[in-house]
Amino acid sequence: MVYFGSSSTANRAGIRHDLTAASAAAKRKIGIRGRMDRRRHVLIAAVVFAGTLALSAGAWAQSASTWDKRGREAEQREDYDAAFEAYRQARLLKPNDLRYKTHFERVRFMAAAAHVDRGRVLRQNGDLYGALVEFQRALAIDGGNQAAQQEIEQTQAQMAAAAAAQSSVGPPPGPTTIAAGPIELAPIATNPITLHMVEDTKVIYQAIGKMAGLNVIFDPDYTSRRIQVDLNSVSLQDAFRILGTQSGTFWKPITPNTIFVAQNTPTKRTELDQSAVQTFYLTNVAAANDANELLTALRNIFPPQVKIFLVPSQSAIVMRATPDQLALAKELLTNLDRAKPEVVVDVAVLSVSRDKARNLGITLPQSFGITPQIKNAGSSGSDTTTTNPTLTDLAHATGANFAVSIGSAAVNALLSDSDTRILQNPKVRATDGQRAQLKIGSKIPIATGSYNAGVSTGLASIGVQTQFTYQDVGVNIDMTPTVHQDREVTLKMKIEVSSQIGSVTISGVTEPIIGQNIIDQVIQLKEGEPSILAGILTKQESKALSGTPGLSDIPLIKYLFSSTERKDDQNEVVFLLIPHIVRESVLTQMNTRPIDTGSGDRIELRREVVPAAATAPIASNGRPVPTTAIQAANAVIGAAARSAAAAVEAAQRASAGGPIAQQNAAREALQAAKSAVAPVNFMLAPPDGNQASGSTFQMAVIASNAKDLYSVPLQVQFNPKVLQLVNVDSGELLGRDGQAVAVVHRDEGNGMVTISESRPPGVSGVTGEGSVAVLTFKAIGSGDSKVSLAKVGAKNSTQANMPAVGSQAVVHVK
C-alpha cells in the first residue's frame, strides 16, 4: 500500500508537471498567436492606409483628368465658356501640370475672342449694355486682350455720348491758363429764319446780328453796297455764310458776342485772320518713319504759309495756323494716328509617317565549294605542308583530301510596323506691316571650306583649318501681316520645318543630312478662317525576293526555298494656318465722312448742329418704362425686396416696447443716426428651406440706406464643396431709372467670387433700397455652406468711397 501510495503520489506529481508544462506551452502559443495577430493587424492597417492614399491620389488625378476631358468635349462642340471653366478647374486641381496649364491658356484666348465677337454683334444691333457686358466678360477671362479693352472704351464712349445728349448739364469748367485760346462765338440759336431784304450790306448784317444776339462792327476800309437777300428757313450760321458769299465779305469773332466784318481780299485776310499755335501729341508712332508720313500728309494738305514742325523726341507735331486749319489738322491726325492692328497667327504643322516592313521565308545556302587538301611530309617527318595537287596526287586522292564549304542558311520571320505623328503648333503675334520671326530648334554646324594657314620658319605648322557655319534646324517662321478694313488678313510668310535625318562623310568630314519642308507664299484669309497652305503625301512600296531559282516560284512550298521582304513607307505633311485679329483699327462714320473745307485755297470749316436726342419713354408715375424683360423682372425683384424691408421694419416697430422715455430716447438716437453719414447696408436674402443636392436656387443681395449709389464692388465667399456659382445678374436698384448697368464677375477660386456693378458714365447715382445683385447657385454636395459678403464697397457718382457693411447667410443642402 505504501508502495502504491508512493507510486500514486509520484504519478500525481508527474501529472501536475505535465499539466504545468502543457499550460506553459499553451501560454507561449497564445503569446505567439497574439503577437502574430498584432502584427497581422498592423500589416492590414498599413495596407489599408496605403490603399487609401493611393485611392485618394487616384481620385485627385481622376478629378483633374475628368475636368480636362469635359473641357476637350466642350471645345469640340465650340462651347468655349464651358471649356474655359473645365480647364480652369483642372488647372486649380493640378496647378503644376503643364498639360492642364497649356489647355487653359489656349482656350482662354478663344473664349475671350468669342465674347468679343458676340459683343460686336450686340453693339451693331443697338444693344450697348449687352455689348459692354460681353466685352467686360472677355476682359475678365483674358486680362491682356487689347481688342476687348478697345471695345469697352468705344462702347463706354457711345454710352456717355448718349447720356450727355439726354442731359442738359454742360461739361465742368476746365483749368485756367495764362495763354488763352482763340476766340469763339457763344452758341447761338438754331431756329430757322426767313429773310427777304433789298438793303445795304451793313443793314442786313446788323439785322441778322440782332436776331442772333451779336454785335456787328465793320472795318473802316469796307465800303458797303446795296444787295438783295432772299432766305427761306435757314439757320443763323448759314445766313451769315450766305451773306458773306453774296457781298464778298468775311467776318471774324473778336469777343464771344461780337463779330468784325471786312472785305474778302487776300490782303485783308492776311491782316485780320486769327493765328493760333497747337501741339498734337502722337500716341501710335512706333518708328520715325511713321511720324514723317503724318508730317508729309499735313504739309501737302495745308498751304505753305502754315508752319508745321515735328518734334521727334516728344513724338509731337507743332502747328501755327488759323483756328479752322488747326481744327482740320486735329481731325486728320485723329483719323491717321491710329493704333496698328495686331494679329495672332495659329500655325499647325502636322506630319504623319508610317513604316511597315515584313520579311518571311527560309534562305537556303546560296554557294557550295570544294577545295583540294594535298599534304606532303616535311624533311623531319613530323611536319606536313599543303601544296598544289598534281595529277599523280589526284590519282591517289581520297575523300580526306578534299574540303567542302557550304554557305549559311537562315529562317526569316520579321514584322515591324511603326506609326509616327508629329504636331507642331506655334503661335506668332505680329503688328500690321511689321515683320515677325519665330525660331524654335537648334543650330547645326556645317563645314563650308578649309584652308592651310602659312607660317614663318621656325614656327610649328598650324595645319588645315576647317570653316563652319551654323544652320537653324527646327521650326522657323518669317511673317509679315497686313490687316484690311473688311477683317481680312494678307500674310506674306515663310514657314520652314527641318530636322537632321542622318549624316554623310565627305572627304573625311562628317556632314549632316537635313530634311526640310518649306513653304513661301502670300495668302489672303478671313479672320478666324482655317486654311491649308500646302500638303504633300508620299507613298513608297518595295518588294524583294531572294531564294533558290525555280523552287522559289512553286506555290505553298516557295517559303521553304525563298525569303520575301516587303516595305511600305507613307509620309504626309500638312501646313494649316488660322489668323486671329486681336487688335483692330476700327473705322467709324466720323473717320470716313467728308469734311467741308470751304472754297479755293482758303480753309473754312462749317460747324455742324447736333440735333436733340430722343428721351426714354416715361410712365404716368414719372418713372421710366421697362423696355426689356430683364428690366421688368428686376422691377419685380425690387418691389419684393422693398416689401420685405417694410415688413421687417413694421415687425421691429411692433416688437418695440417700454416706457415712453425709452421710446423718445430711441427716436432721438434714430434721428441722430439719420443725420450722420450712415453706411450702406448689404444683406443676403437666403432661400427658403433646405436645398436638394443638384438643385438650383437664387440669393439676392439687398442694399438699404443707399444715397447717390453709383457702383458696387463685392466679394462673395462660400463653400465650394457644397455650392457652385452659376451666374450673377444685376438687381433692380442701380437700373431703377432705366439706365444700363454693367455687371462683371470673376471666379477667384476656392469659393471666392469678385463682383463689380456700375452705372453708365456721366449719370448720377440712385437713392433708396433694393436688390443690387441676384446670385444663382447650384447645390453640388450635402452639408451647410456659409455665404458671406467678405468685402463690400460703395461709390457715389463722384467716385468717392462710401461706408458700407455686409452680412452673411447659411444654406442647408441635404
C-alpha positions in Angstrom: 0.0 0.0 0.0 2.8 2.2 0.8 4.5 1.5 -2.4 1.2 2.0 -4.1 0.7 5.3 -2.4 4.2 6.4 -3.2 3.7 5.4 -6.7 0.4 7.3 -6.8 2.0 10.4 -5.4 4.7 10.2 -7.9 2.2 9.8 -10.7 0.2 12.8 -9.5 3.4 14.8 -9.3 4.2 13.7 -12.8 0.7 14.6 -14.0 1.0 18.1 -12.3 4.3 18.5 -14.0 2.8 17.6 -17.4 -0.1 20.0 -16.8 2.2 22.8 -15.9 4.4 22.2 -18.9 1.3 22.0 -21.1 0.0 25.2 -19.6 3.3 27.0 -20.2 3.4 25.7 -23.8 -0.2 26.8 -24.3 0.6 30.3 -22.9 3.6 30.5 -25.2 1.4 29.6 -28.1 -1.2 32.1 -27.1 1.5 34.8 -26.8 3.0 33.9 -30.1 -0.5 33.9 -31.7 -1.2 37.3 -30.0 1.9 38.8 -31.4 1.2 37.3 -34.8 -2.4 38.8 -34.6 -1.0 42.2 -33.6 1.5 42.1 -36.5 -1.3 41.0 -38.9 -3.5 43.9 -37.7 -0.6 46.4 -38.1 0.1 45.0 -41.6 -3.6 45.2 -42.6 -3.8 48.7 -41.2 -0.7 49.7 -43.2 -2.1 48.1 -46.4 -5.4 49.9 -45.9 -3.7 53.2 -45.3 -1.5 52.8 -48.3 -4.6 51.9 -50.4 -6.4 54.9 -49.1 -3.6 57.2 -50.1 -3.4 55.5 -53.5 -7.2 55.9 -54.0 -7.1 59.5 -52.8 -4.3 60.3 -55.2 -6.1 58.4 -58.0 -9.3 60.2 -57.2 -7.5 63.6 -57.2 -5.8 62.8 -60.6 -9.0 61.4 -62.0 -10.9 64.5 -61.0 -8.4 66.7 -62.8 -8.4 64.4 -65.8 -12.2 64.4 -65.8 -12.4 68.2 -65.9 -9.8 68.1 -68.7 -11.9 65.6 -70.6 -15.0 67.8 -70.2 -13.0 70.7 -71.5 -12.0 68.8 -74.6 -15.6 67.8 -75.3 -16.8 71.4 -74.8 -14.0 72.7 -77.1 -15.0 70.2 -79.8 -18.6 71.5 -79.8 -17.2 75.1 -79.7 -18.7 75.9 -76.3 -15.6 77.9 -75.2 -17.1 79.2 -72.0 -17.7 75.6 -70.7 -14.3 74.6 -72.0 -12.7 77.5 -70.2 -14.4 76.7 -66.9 -13.5 73.0 -67.2 -9.8 73.7 -67.9 -9.7 76.2 -65.1 -11.0 73.6 -62.7 -8.4 71.1 -63.9 -5.6 73.7 -63.5 -6.8 74.5 -60.0 -6.6 70.9 -59.1 -3.2 70.3 -60.7 -1.5 73.8 -60.9 1.9 72.3 -61.7 0.7 70.1 -64.6 1.8 71.7 -67.8 -0.8 69.9 -69.8 -3.7 71.5 -68.0 -2.0 74.9 -68.0 -1.5 74.7 -71.8 -5.1 73.8 -72.4 -6.3 76.6 -70.1 -4.1 79.3 -71.7 -5.2 78.2 -75.2 -8.9 78.2 -74.6 -8.8 81.4 -72.5 -7.8 83.3 -75.7 -10.6 81.6 -77.7 -13.3 82.2 -75.1 -12.4 85.9 -74.8 -12.4 86.2 -78.6 -15.9 84.6 -78.7 -17.2 87.1 -76.2 -15.7 90.0 -78.2 -17.4 88.7 -81.4 -20.8 88.5 -79.6 -20.3 92.0 -78.2 -19.7 93.4 -81.6 -22.9 91.8 -82.9 -24.9 93.2 -80.0 -23.5 96.7 -80.5 -24.3 96.7 -84.2 -27.9 95.8 -83.2 -28.0 98.8 -80.8 -27.7 96.8 -77.5 -24.8 98.8 -76.0 -25.4 97.4 -72.5 -25.3 93.8 -73.7 -22.2 94.6 -75.7 -20.5 96.2 -72.8 -21.2 93.1 -70.6 -19.7 90.8 -73.3 -16.6 92.9 -73.6 -16.1 93.1 -69.9 -16.5 89.3 -69.6 -13.9 88.9 -72.3 -11.5 91.2 -70.4 -12.2 89.3 -67.2 -11.3 86.0 -68.9 -8.2 87.4 -70.6 -6.8 90.5 -68.9 -4.3 91.0 -71.8 -6.9 91.2 -74.6 -6.4 94.5 -76.1 -9.3 94.2 -78.5 -11.7 93.8 -75.6 -10.2 96.9 -73.9 -10.6 98.9 -77.0 -14.2 97.8 -77.4 -15.0 98.6 -73.8 -13.6 102.2 -74.3 -15.5 102.6 -77.5 -18.8 101.3 -76.1 -18.5 103.4 -72.9 -17.8 106.5 -75.1 -21.0 105.8 -77.1 -23.0 105.3 -73.9 -21.5 108.5 -72.4 -22.4 110.4 -75.6 -26.0 109.1 -75.4 -26.2 110.1 -71.8 -24.7 113.5 -72.4 -27.2 114.1 -75.2 -30.1 113.4 -72.8 -28.6 115.6 -70.0 -28.8 119.4 -70.0 -25.8 119.8 -67.7 -22.8 121.1 -69.5 -19.2 120.0 -69.1 -17.3 121.1 -66.0 -15.1 124.2 -66.5 -11.5 123.4 -67.3 -8.5 124.9 -65.6 -7.5 128.5 -66.5 -4.2 129.2 -68.3 -2.1 132.3 -68.9 -2.3 132.0 -72.7 -5.9 132.0 -73.8 -7.1 130.1 -76.8 -8.6 131.5 -80.0 -11.8 133.5 -79.6 -15.0 131.6 -80.3 -18.5 132.8 -80.6 -21.0 131.9 -77.9 -23.6 129.3 -79.1 -26.4 131.0 -81.0 -30.0 129.9 -81.6 -30.5 127.1 -84.2 -34.1 128.1 -85.1 -34.5 128.7 -88.9 -35.3 132.2 -90.1 -36.8 133.7 -93.2 -35.5 137.0 -94.5 -36.3 139.0 -97.7 -34.5 142.3 -97.9 -33.1 144.7 -100.5 -30.8 146.8 -98.4 -27.3 147.9 -97.7 -24.9 145.2 -96.7 -24.3 146.7 -93.3 -28.0 146.9 -92.6 -28.5 143.2 -93.4 -25.6 142.2 -91.3 -27.0 144.2 -88.3 -30.4 142.7 -88.8 -29.1 139.1 -88.7 -26.8 140.1 -85.8 -29.8 141.3 -83.7 -31.6 138.0 -84.4 -28.5 136.1 -83.2 -27.8 138.4 -80.3 -24.5 139.5 -81.7 -22.8 142.9 -82.0 -21.6 143.7 -85.6 -18.8 146.1 -86.3 -17.3 146.9 -89.7 -13.8 147.6 -91.0 -13.3 151.3 -91.6 -11.9 150.4 -95.1 -15.0 148.5 -96.0 -17.4 150.1 -98.5 -20.9 148.5 -98.4 -23.3 148.2 -101.3 -26.9 147.5 -101.8 -27.9 143.8 -102.4 -31.0 141.7 -102.4 -31.2 138.8 -99.9 -33.9 136.1 -100.1 -33.5 133.5 -97.3 -36.2 130.9 -96.5 -35.8 128.6 -93.4 -32.1 128.8 -92.9 -30.1 128.9 -89.7 -28.4 132.0 -88.4 -24.9 130.4 -89.1 -26.0 129.7 -92.7 -27.4 133.2 -93.1 -24.1 134.8 -92.1 -22.2 132.5 -94.5 -24.6 133.2 -97.4 -24.5 136.9 -96.8 -20.7 136.9 -96.8 -20.5 135.0 -100.1 -23.1 137.2 -101.7 -21.5 140.5 -100.5 -17.8 139.5 -100.9 -17.1 139.9 -97.2 -15.9 137.8 -94.3 -16.2 138.1 -90.6 -14.2 137.1 -87.6 -15.2 136.9 -83.9 -13.4 139.4 -81.6 -15.5 138.6 -78.5 -17.9 135.8 -77.8 -20.8 138.1 -78.8 -19.1 140.5 -81.4 -18.1 139.9 -85.0 -15.9 142.1 -87.2 -16.8 142.4 -90.9 -14.3 143.3 -93.6 -13.8 143.0 -97.4 -12.8 139.5 -98.5 -9.4 140.2 -100.2 -6.1 138.4 -99.7 -4.6 141.5 -98.1 -7.4 141.8 -95.5 -7.3 138.0 -94.9 -3.6 138.1 -94.2 -4.0 141.2 -92.0 -7.1 140.0 -90.0 -7.0 136.2 -89.9 -6.5 134.8 -86.4 -3.5 132.7 -85.7 -3.0 130.1 -83.0 -0.4 127.5 -82.0 -1.3 124.0 -81.1 0.7 120.9 -80.2 -0.5 117.5 -81.3 0.9 114.5 -79.5 1.1 111.3 -81.5 0.2 108.2 -79.5 0.7 105.4 -82.0 4.1 106.3 -83.5 6.5 103.3 -83.3 9.2 104.5 -85.7 10.5 107.8 -87.0 9.1 107.0 -90.4 5.5 106.9 -89.1 5.8 110.5 -87.8 7.4 111.6 -91.1 4.5 110.2 -93.0 2.0 112.2 -90.9 4.1 115.3 -91.3 4.2 114.9 -95.1 0.5 114.5 -95.3 -0.2 117.7 -93.3 2.3 119.7 -95.4 0.7 118.5 -98.7 -2.8 119.4 -97.5 -2.2 122.9 -96.0 -0.8 125.9 -97.8 2.8 126.8 -97.5 2.0 129.7 -95.1 1.1 127.2 -92.4 4.0 126.4 -90.1 4.3 122.7 -89.2 7.2 121.3 -87.2 8.0 117.7 -86.0 9.5 117.2 -82.5 10.7 113.5 -82.7 11.9 113.4 -79.0 8.3 114.1 -77.9 6.5 112.4 -80.8 4.7 115.7 -81.3 3.7 118.0 -84.2 3.5 121.7 -83.6 1.4 123.9 -85.9 0.8 127.6 -86.3 -2.3 128.3 -88.3 -5.8 129.6 -88.2 -8.3 128.1 -85.9 -10.1 126.4 -88.8 -6.8 124.9 -90.1 -5.9 123.7 -86.6 -9.4 122.1 -86.2 -8.9 120.3 -89.6 -5.4 119.2 -88.6 -6.8 117.7 -85.4 -9.4 115.8 -87.4 -6.8 114.4 -89.8 -4.4 113.4 -87.0 -7.3 111.7 -85.1 -8.1 109.7 -88.3 -4.4 108.9 -89.2 -2.7 108.5 -85.8 -4.4 105.2 -85.0 -3.2 102.1 -83.3 -2.0 99.5 -85.7 -3.9 96.2 -85.8 -2.3 93.1 -84.4 -2.7 89.5 -85.5 -2.1 86.2 -83.7 -1.4 83.5 -86.3 -2.0 80.0 -85.2 0.3 77.7 -87.3 -0.1 74.0 -87.3 2.4 71.7 -89.0 1.1 68.1 -89.0 3.5 65.3 -90.0 2.3 61.7 -90.1 4.6 58.8 -91.2 4.1 55.1 -91.2 6.7 52.5 -92.0 5.8 48.8 -92.3 8.2 46.0 -93.2 7.8 42.2 -93.4 10.5 39.6 -94.1 9.2 36.0 -94.2 10.8 32.8 -95.6 13.8 30.4 -95.5 17.1 31.4 -97.1 19.0 28.2 -98.2 22.7 28.1 -98.8 23.5 30.0 -102.0 27.1 28.7 -102.5 28.8 25.3 -102.5 32.6 24.9 -102.9 35.3 22.0 -102.9 38.9 22.7 -102.1 41.6 20.0 -102.5 43.8 19.4 -99.5 47.1 17.5 -100.5 49.6 17.3 -97.8 53.3 16.4 -98.2 55.6 15.2 -95.3 58.3 17.6 -94.2 62.1 16.8 -94.0 61.9 15.9 -90.4 59.0 13.5 -91.0 56.8 15.2 -88.4 55.7 18.4 -90.3 53.4 18.5 -93.3 52.7 21.2 -95.8 49.9 21.7 -98.2 50.8 22.1 -101.9 49.0 22.3 -105.1 47.9 18.9 -106.2 49.5 17.1 -109.2 47.8 14.6 -111.5 49.6 11.8 -109.5 48.2 13.2 -106.3 44.7 13.3 -107.8 45.1 9.6 -108.9 45.8 8.6 -105.4 43.4 11.1 -103.7 40.6 10.0 -101.4 37.7 11.9 -99.7 40.0 13.0 -97.0 42.0 15.1 -99.5 39.1 17.5 -100.3 37.5 20.3 -98.1 33.9 21.2 -98.7 32.5 24.8 -97.9 28.7 25.4 -97.7 27.1 28.8 -97.4 24.9 29.8 -94.4 21.2 29.2 -94.2 18.6 31.4 -92.3 15.0 31.3 -91.3 13.4 34.8 -91.6 10.2 35.8 -89.8 10.2 39.5 -89.0 7.3 42.0 -89.0 7.8 45.7 -88.0 5.2 48.5 -88.0 6.0 52.0 -86.8 3.5 54.9 -86.7 4.8 58.4 -86.0 2.7 61.6 -85.6 4.2 65.0 -85.1 2.2 68.1 -84.4 4.0 71.4 -84.1 1.6 74.3 -83.2 3.4 77.6 -82.7 1.6 80.9 -82.3 3.0 84.2 -83.6 1.8 87.7 -82.8 2.7 90.5 -85.2 1.8 94.1 -85.9 0.2 95.2 -89.2 3.0 95.7 -91.7 5.8 94.7 -89.3 7.9 91.6 -89.8 7.8 88.9 -87.2 10.2 86.0 -86.8 9.9 82.8 -84.7 12.7 80.3 -84.4 12.3 77.2 -82.3 15.0 74.5 -82.6 18.8 74.3 -82.6 21.8 75.2 -84.8 23.8 72.5 -86.5 27.4 73.2 -87.6 28.1 72.6 -91.3 31.6 72.6 -92.9 31.9 75.2 -95.6 35.6 75.1 -96.5 39.1 74.7 -95.3 42.5 76.4 -95.6 46.1 75.8 -94.7 47.5 78.8 -92.9 51.1 79.7 -93.9 53.6 80.1 -91.1 57.1 81.5 -91.0 60.3 79.5 -90.5 60.9 78.2 -87.0 57.2 78.1 -86.0 55.1 74.9 -85.7 52.7 74.2 -88.5 49.1 75.0 -87.7 47.7 72.5 -90.2 44.5 72.6 -92.1 41.7 74.7 -90.6 38.0 73.9 -91.3 35.4 76.7 -91.5 31.9 76.1 -90.2 28.6 77.8 -90.5 25.5 77.1 -88.3 22.2 76.4 -89.8 18.9 76.7 -87.9 17.1 73.4 -87.6 13.5 73.2 -86.2 10.6 75.4 -86.8 11.3 78.8 -88.4 8.5 81.2 -89.2 9.0 84.6 -91.0 5.8 86.5 -91.3 4.5 90.0 -92.4 0.8 90.5 -91.9 -1.5 93.2 -93.4 -4.9 93.7 -91.8 -7.6 95.1 -94.1 -10.7 97.0 -93.0 -13.0 94.2 -94.1 -11.4 92.0 -91.4 -9.3 90.1 -93.9 -5.6 89.4 -93.4 -2.9 89.2 -96.0 0.0 87.1 -94.9 3.4 87.1 -96.5 5.1 84.3 -94.8 7.7 81.6 -95.0 7.4 78.5 -92.9 10.3 76.1 -92.6 10.3 72.8 -90.7 13.6 71.0 -90.8 15.4 68.3 -88.9 18.6 66.2 -89.1 17.8 62.9 -90.7 21.3 61.4 -90.9 24.9 62.1 -91.7 27.3 61.5 -94.6 31.1 61.6 -94.7 32.7 63.7 -97.4 36.5 63.9 -97.8 36.9 62.7 -94.2 34.4 65.3 -92.8 31.1 64.1 -91.4 28.3 66.4 -92.8 24.7 66.3 -91.5 21.8 65.4 -93.8 19.0 67.9 -93.2 15.4 67.2 -94.2 13.3 70.3 -95.0 9.7 71.2 -95.5 9.5 74.8 -96.7 6.5 76.9 -97.9 6.9 80.5 -99.0 3.9 82.4 -100.3 1.4 85.3 -99.9 -2.2 84.5 -99.0 -5.3 86.5 -98.0 -7.6 85.0 -95.4 -10.6 86.0 -93.4 -10.3 86.4 -89.7 -10.6 83.1 -88.0 -10.6 81.2 -91.3 -8.6 78.0 -91.2 -6.6 77.4 -94.4 -4.4 74.6 -95.6 -1.4 76.3 -97.2 0.2 73.2 -98.6 0.5 69.5 -98.2 2.3 66.5 -99.6 1.6 62.8 -99.4 4.5 60.4 -100.2 3.9 56.6 -100.6 6.7 54.1 -101.3 6.3 50.4 -101.7 9.2 47.9 -102.3 9.3 44.1 -102.6 12.5 42.0 -102.7 12.6 38.2 -103.3 15.7 36.0 -102.6 15.9 32.3 -102.9 16.6 29.2 -105.0 15.7 29.6 -108.6 12.8 27.6 -109.7 11.9 26.3 -106.3 11.1 29.8 -105.0 8.3 30.1 -107.6 6.4 27.0 -106.6 3.2 27.9 -104.6 2.9 26.8 -101.0 6.4 25.4 -100.7 8.1 28.5 -102.0 8.5 29.8 -98.4 10.8 26.8 -97.8 13.2 27.8 -100.5 12.9 31.6 -100.6 12.6 34.8 -98.4 10.3 37.7 -99.3 10.9 41.2 -97.9 8.3 43.9 -98.3 8.4 47.5 -97.2 5.6 50.1 -97.2 6.5 53.8 -96.4 3.9 56.6 -96.2 4.7 60.2 -95.2 2.2 63.1 -95.1 3.0 66.7 -94.2 0.2 69.4 -93.9 0.6 73.2 -93.2 -2.5 74.7 -91.5 -2.9 78.4 -90.8 -5.6 80.3 -88.8 -5.3 84.2 -88.3 -6.9 85.9 -85.3 -7.2 89.7 -85.1 -6.6 90.6 -81.5 -6.4 94.4 -82.1 -8.0 96.2 -85.0 -8.3 99.7 -86.2 -12.0 100.4 -86.1 -13.3 103.0 -88.5 -16.5 104.8 -87.7 -18.6 107.2 -89.7 -16.6 110.1 -88.1 -13.4 108.8 -89.6 -14.7 108.3 -93.1 -17.1 111.2 -93.6 -16.1 114.1 -95.9 -15.3 117.5 -94.3 -16.4 120.7 -95.8 -13.2 122.9 -96.0 -14.6 125.9 -98.0 -13.8 127.0 -101.5 -10.4 127.7 -103.1 -7.2 127.6 -101.1 -8.9 129.2 -98.1 -9.8 126.6 -95.4 -13.1 127.5 -93.7 -14.9 124.8 -91.7 -18.6 124.7 -91.3 -19.8 123.7 -87.9 -22.5 121.0 -87.5 -25.6 121.5 -85.5 -26.2 118.5 -83.2 -29.9 117.6 -83.1 -31.6 116.9 -79.7 -31.7 113.2 -78.8 -34.9 111.3 -78.1 -35.6 110.6 -74.4 -36.6 107.3 -72.9 -40.4 106.6 -72.5 -41.8 107.8 -69.2 -44.7 106.2 -67.4 -47.6 108.1 -65.9 -46.0 107.9 -62.5 -42.9 109.7 -63.7 -40.6 106.6 -63.7 -39.0 105.2 -66.9 -41.0 102.3 -68.5 -39.0 99.0 -68.6 -38.1 98.2 -72.1 -36.9 94.7 -71.7 -38.0 91.6 -69.9 -34.8 91.7 -67.7 -35.7 95.2 -66.5 -39.3 94.1 -65.8 -38.0 91.1 -63.8 -35.6 93.4 -61.9 -38.5 95.7 -61.1 -40.5 92.8 -59.6 -37.5 91.7 -57.6 -37.0 95.3 -56.3 -40.7 95.5 -55.4 -40.4 92.3 -53.4 -37.3 93.5 -51.7 -39.0 96.8 -50.7 -42.0 94.9 -49.3 -39.7 92.6 -47.3 -37.8 95.5 -45.9 -41.1 97.3 -45.0 -42.3 94.1 -43.2 -39.1 93.9 -41.2 -39.4 97.5 -40.2 -43.0 97.0 -39.2 -42.1 94.0 -37.1 -39.4 95.9 -35.3 -41.8 98.7 -34.5 -44.4 96.1 -33.3 -41.8 94.4 -31.0 -40.6 97.7 -29.6 -41.9 98.4 -26.1 -41.0 100.0 -22.8 -41.6 103.3 -21.2 -42.3 106.4 -23.1 -38.9 107.8 -22.1 -37.1 104.9 -23.7 -39.1 105.4 -26.9 -38.3 109.1 -27.0 -34.6 108.3 -26.5 -34.7 105.7 -29.3 -36.4 108.2 -31.5 -33.8 110.8 -30.8 -31.0 108.3 -31.4 -32.6 107.3 -34.7 -32.8 110.9 -35.8 -29.1 111.4 -34.8 -28.1 108.4 -36.8 -30.0 109.5 -39.9 -28.4 113.0 -39.6 -24.9 111.4 -39.6 -23.3 109.6 -42.5 -24.9 106.2 -42.2 -23.3 103.2 -44.1 -24.9 101.4 -46.9 -26.2 98.1 -45.6 -25.9 95.0 -47.8 -27.9 92.0 -46.8 -28.1 88.4 -48.2 -31.6 87.0 -48.6 -31.2 83.2 -48.0 -33.5 80.7 -49.8 -36.5 79.1 -48.1 -35.9 75.7 -46.5 -33.4 73.1 -47.3 -32.0 72.7 -50.8 -31.7 69.3 -52.5 -28.4 68.3 -54.0 -28.3 69.1 -57.7 -30.9 71.8 -57.4 -30.5 75.5 -58.5 -31.6 78.4 -56.3 -31.1 82.2 -56.1 -30.0 84.6 -53.4 -30.5 88.4 -53.7 -28.0 91.0 -52.3 -30.2 93.8 -51.0 -28.9 97.2 -50.3 -30.5 99.7 -48.0 -29.8 103.3 -46.9 -28.2 104.0 -50.4 -27.7 107.6 -51.3 -26.3 108.6 -54.8 -25.1 105.0 -55.2 -23.2 104.7 -58.5 -21.1 101.5 -58.3 -20.9 98.4 -56.0 -17.8 96.2 -55.7 -18.4 93.0 -53.8 -16.6 89.8 -52.8 -18.7 86.7 -52.0 -17.3 83.8 -50.1 -18.9 80.3 -50.0 -18.0 76.6 -49.6 -17.0 75.3 -53.0 -17.6 71.7 -51.9 -21.3 72.4 -51.3 -22.2 75.2 -53.6 -21.2 76.3 -57.2 -21.9 79.8 -58.5 -23.7 79.5 -61.8 -24.4 83.2 -62.7 -24.6 86.7 -61.4 -27.4 89.1 -62.6 -28.0 92.7 -61.9 -30.6 93.7 -59.4 -33.2 96.5 -59.8 -31.7 99.2 -57.7 -28.9 100.5 -59.9 -31.0 100.4 -63.0 -34.2 101.7 -61.4 -34.3 104.8 -63.6 -33.9 102.8 -66.8 -30.1 103.2 -67.1 -28.0 100.2 -68.3 -26.0 98.5 -65.6 -22.7 96.7 -66.4 -22.1 93.6 -64.3 -18.8 91.6 -64.3 -17.9 88.8 -62.0 -14.7 86.8 -61.8 -14.2 83.5 -60.0 -11.0 83.7 -57.9 -11.1 80.1 -56.9 -11.6 78.4 -53.5 -15.2 79.7 -53.3 -14.3 83.4 -53.7 -16.1 85.5 -56.4 -15.4 89.1 -57.2 -18.4 91.1 -58.5 -18.4 94.6 -59.9 -21.5 96.6 -60.9 -21.6 100.2 -62.2 -23.9 102.6 -63.9 -23.1 104.3 -67.2 -20.6 107.2 -67.2 -21.9 110.7 -66.8 -25.1 109.8 -64.9 -25.9 110.4 -61.2 -26.3 107.7 -58.6 -29.5 106.2 -57.2 -31.0 106.6 -53.8 -33.2 104.1 -51.9 -33.1 100.4 -51.2 -33.5 97.3 -53.3 -31.6 94.4 -54.8 -28.2 95.1 -56.4 -27.4 91.6 -57.5 -29.0 88.2 -57.9 -26.7 85.2 -57.3 -27.6 81.9 -58.8 -26.1 78.8 -57.1 -26.2 75.1 -57.7 -26.0 72.6 -54.8 -23.3 70.1 -55.6 -22.8 68.5 -52.2 -24.6 67.9 -48.9 -24.0 69.9 -45.8 -24.1 73.5 -44.7 -22.4 76.4 -46.5 -22.0 79.9 -45.1 -22.4 82.5 -47.8 -20.9 85.8 -46.7 -20.1 89.2 -48.2 -16.4 89.1 -47.5 -15.7 92.6 -48.8 -18.3 95.2 -49.6 -17.9 98.7 -51.1 -19.9 101.5 -52.5 -19.1 104.6 -54.6 -21.1 107.6 -55.4 -21.3 109.5 -58.8 -18.1 111.4 -57.9 -16.3 108.1 -57.5 -15.9 108.8 -53.7 -16.0 105.8 -51.4 -19.0 105.5 -49.1 -19.1 103.4 -45.8 -20.6 100.0 -46.3 -21.3 96.9 -44.1 -22.1 93.4 -45.2 -23.8 90.3 -43.8 -23.9 86.5 -44.2 -26.4 83.7 -44.5 -26.3 79.9 -44.2 -27.6 77.5 -46.9 -28.6 73.9 -45.9 -28.1 71.2 -48.6 -29.5 67.8 -47.9 
